[in-house]
Amino acid sequence: MRENLSSWNDTIVALATAPGLGAIAVIRLSGPSAITMISGVFSKKSIATKASHTVHFGKIINDKSVLDEVVVTIYRAPKSYTGEEVVEISCHGSPFIQDSILQLLQAKGARLAKPGEFTQRAFLNGKLDLTQAEAVADLIASSTEAARKTALYNLKGGFSSDLHVMREKLIKFSALIELELDFSQEDVAFANKKSLELLVHDLQEKTKTLLLSFQLGNVIKHGVQVAIVGKPNAGKSTLLNALLNENRALVSEIPGTTRDTVEEYLNIQGVLYKLIDTAGIRHTTTDSIEQMGIEKSKEKILAADIVIALFDASATTAEQIKEWKQELLGAEKIIFVGNKIDIAINSTLENDNELSDIIFIAAKDKQNILALENALHQKVVGDGLNKEGTIVTNSRHVASLKRLLFALNDIDTGLADNVTGDLLAIDINHALHYLGTITGQITNEDQLDFIFSKFCIGK
């Protein structure tokens, strides 16, 4: 349980901004001696008596030597990020100045913070639950609008709220069943089994919905791998350049120009796509280097989340396209794209109803590229980003949700089999346990050390 974890009585210090040269750097102190320490090195000794959430200008002094002119902000417990006494020093961004102040504070008794230790203290002091604490790291690491929005929703307690409601309902029924057990000799029923059955079904559906959201959540957090494949000279590199809006890949009329995969990132409507331009795939080639590129292309295709199957519309008949589609039928991750439609001899391709799901483009002139981007976004995300509610992005949460669903299924089976209250109570407690592992109400110190070790130092 969380309350059994060891508490810290020391004061920690770390650079809260990115290391290196900059205009301003922020050094953060947290712990019972934070304000006392800063008052011992700050030019204005009265800072020790100042109110919380106040800002003060002065000098950091070491043995009468001025290290820097700084701005010091005071946050008194419990109204701080960590719930402890917190001081933030805004100094000039010279690495030498940063290091000098850090060494001075360590000499005064502060300890260098471990990665994520400020947020870990916030969690242990009840300022955040574990899902919110993990959302802090996700927010810092967010590189797209979708990732930022999802992390901020969880940081504000959106996911925590969903889990809290589920937990409270289960606790209520658990208490009623325990009460029945206490009065078992009296043959009194406090818990309505039909209501419990309805509740379990509702929780099962909510858990399944959260688990299903991870497919989108994983995309938001890690991005999507998109392999562009096709025969040599279909225009794969030209398409990559058109999507990126720059000449990134070498383009030539000579088939087999691309010998190795070229990888670039593209942000489409808030989601990150890793575009992989592969070597053209043909059945026979005498070039050993090209053959190595083809083999690598096949590996990328298997690993990709989405495959853009590109063909030359100017050199392919409708019958050939339909035959190709038939060969790949059922491949949900494939988007068929016909390139060079501007010079296609058979201009009826776009009007063929059997080819209505194919996107026709002219990559060289960037014709219809936006339609391809929209098709990518629709296949990967759909309207999921526009819906309200929790999107699970953490594999740790998924593991606990799966165990929760098993426990709920056990309760459901027990109710159907009319098992005794003591057995139902065990299954309910299992479900409560797995809910608690997500929010951190059930945890241990080793688990916390692992989770927070992935944070940056200073946060």
LINPEGI-V575079 format. One record per pair of residues at least 12 apart in sequence whose ideal C-beta (glycine too) atoms are under 6 Angstrom apart, sorted by the first residue. I is the first residue (numbers start at 0). J is the second residue. If there is no record, write none. Layout:
I/J
I/J
This chain:
1/439
1/442
4/444
9/30
9/110
10/30
10/32
10/33
10/109
11/29
11/30
11/110
11/112
11/116
12/28
12/104
12/109
13/27
13/112
13/456
13/457
14/26
14/97
14/457
15/27
15/457
21/92
22/92
23/89
23/92
24/90
24/92
24/97
25/87
25/89
26/88
26/100
27/87
28/86
29/81
29/83
29/85
29/117
30/83
33/84
33/86
34/47
34/84
36/107
37/86
40/59
40/60
40/103
41/57
42/57
42/58
42/60
43/57
49/73
51/74
51/75
51/78
53/73
54/72
55/71
56/70
59/100
61/103
66/99
66/100
67/90
67/91
67/96
69/88
69/90
70/89
71/88
72/87
73/86
80/121
81/117
81/120
81/121
82/124
82/126
114/452
114/454
114/456
115/451
115/454
117/458
118/132
118/135
118/458
119/451
128/159
128/438
128/439
129/438
129/439
130/153
130/158
130/159
130/438
131/154
133/393
134/150
134/153
134/154
136/454
137/150
138/150
138/154
143/266
143/269
143/271
144/269
145/219
145/269
145/270
145/384
146/219
149/219
149/390
149/392
157/389
158/389
161/389
162/434
162/437
162/438
165/202
166/434
168/198
169/427
169/430
169/431
172/190
172/195
173/427
175/189
175/190
176/190
176/420
176/423
176/424
179/420
180/420
180/421
196/414
199/407
199/410
199/411
202/407
203/407
206/400
206/403
206/404
209/391
209/400
210/400
212/390
212/391
213/391
213/397
215/383
215/390
216/390
216/391
216/392
218/379
220/392
222/271
222/273
223/272
223/304
223/379
224/273
224/303
224/304
225/272
225/274
225/305
226/275
226/277
226/299
226/300
226/303
226/306
227/276
227/307
228/277
228/300
228/306
228/308
229/309
229/310
230/279
230/281
231/254
231/255
231/279
231/281
232/254
233/309
233/310
233/311
233/338
234/338
234/362
235/276
235/309
236/248
236/250
236/257
236/276
237/250
237/362
237/363
238/362
239/274
239/276
241/362
241/365
241/368
242/265
243/263
247/263
248/261
248/276
255/289
257/278
258/278
258/288
258/289
258/292
259/292
260/275
260/277
260/295
260/299
261/276
262/275
267/372
267/376
268/376
270/380
275/299
277/296
277/299
278/292
278/293
278/296
280/293
280/296
305/332
306/332
306/333
307/334
307/336
308/333
308/335
309/336
309/338
310/337
311/338
311/339
312/337
312/339
312/340
312/343
312/348
313/339
313/342
313/343
317/348
317/351
334/374
335/357
336/358
337/357
337/359
338/360
338/362
340/359
340/361
341/361
358/370
358/371
358/374
396/437
399/433
399/436
399/437
402/433
403/430
403/433
406/426
406/429
406/430
406/433
407/430
409/426
410/426
413/426
